[in-house]
């Protein structure tokens, strides 16, 4: 959610001092409403299986979200 708020309101803050918001292409695209940013709940986020330890059930669910099919 922090990234979404920063993208919508590009104000300087101590915690964002290392993020260059002045000439960023992403902020220009967001200003033109070409794309939108949405929050994805952790239960529906397939990237979790690549970034953290997940259970077998969660791993199977993430594979389904990414449309990864089992091999024969």
Legacy VTK file of the C-alpha trace (Angstrom):
# vtk DataFile Version 3.0
C-alpha trace
ASCII
DATASET POLYDATA
POINTS 72 float
0.000 0.000 0.000
2.906 2.355 0.675
4.075 2.129 -2.936
0.565 2.898 -4.189
0.270 5.957 -1.911
3.700 7.208 -2.973
2.823 6.780 -6.649
-0.409 8.756 -6.234
1.059 11.499 -4.029
4.703 12.158 -4.871
5.719 14.250 -1.872
9.187 14.198 -0.376
9.499 12.242 2.824
12.551 11.159 4.805
11.751 7.504 4.091
11.646 8.151 0.322
14.929 10.067 0.062
16.513 7.344 -2.092
13.638 7.229 -4.593
13.988 9.647 -7.516
10.452 10.829 -8.260
11.440 13.836 -10.381
11.896 12.208 -13.776
10.410 8.793 -13.310
8.604 7.318 -16.300
6.284 5.354 -14.021
4.914 8.512 -12.416
4.283 10.019 -15.851
2.346 6.944 -16.938
0.320 7.005 -13.733
-0.483 10.700 -14.219
-1.838 9.936 -17.700
-4.036 7.124 -16.294
-2.570 4.603 -18.775
-2.229 2.009 -16.011
-3.638 1.554 -12.546
-2.152 0.235 -9.340
-4.121 -2.238 -7.291
-3.462 -3.908 -3.968
-3.244 -7.686 -4.228
-4.034 -9.546 -1.034
-1.349 -12.008 0.020
-3.662 -14.994 -0.503
-3.994 -14.036 -4.190
-0.390 -12.995 -4.819
1.473 -15.586 -6.925
4.799 -13.799 -6.347
4.774 -15.076 -2.760
6.007 -18.482 -3.924
9.115 -16.777 -5.337
9.844 -14.450 -2.426
9.047 -16.372 0.779
8.635 -19.813 2.241
5.103 -21.052 1.586
3.208 -24.209 2.466
2.468 -26.889 -0.094
-1.162 -25.764 -0.316
-0.134 -22.130 -0.922
2.475 -23.236 -3.486
-0.158 -25.227 -5.409
-2.530 -22.254 -5.276
0.194 -19.929 -6.615
0.918 -22.341 -9.475
-2.775 -22.282 -10.388
-2.767 -18.469 -10.346
0.168 -18.482 -12.767
-1.439 -21.211 -14.913
1.514 -23.586 -14.417
0.464 -27.061 -15.412
2.070 -30.305 -14.244
4.321 -32.107 -16.722
3.565 -35.643 -17.828
LINES 1 73
72 0 1 2 3 4 5 6 7 8 9 10 11 12 13 14 15 16 17 18 19 20 21 22 23 24 25 26 27 28 29 30 31 32 33 34 35 36 37 38 39 40 41 42 43 44 45 46 47 48 49 50 51 52 53 54 55 56 57 58 59 60 61 62 63 64 65 66 67 68 69 70 71
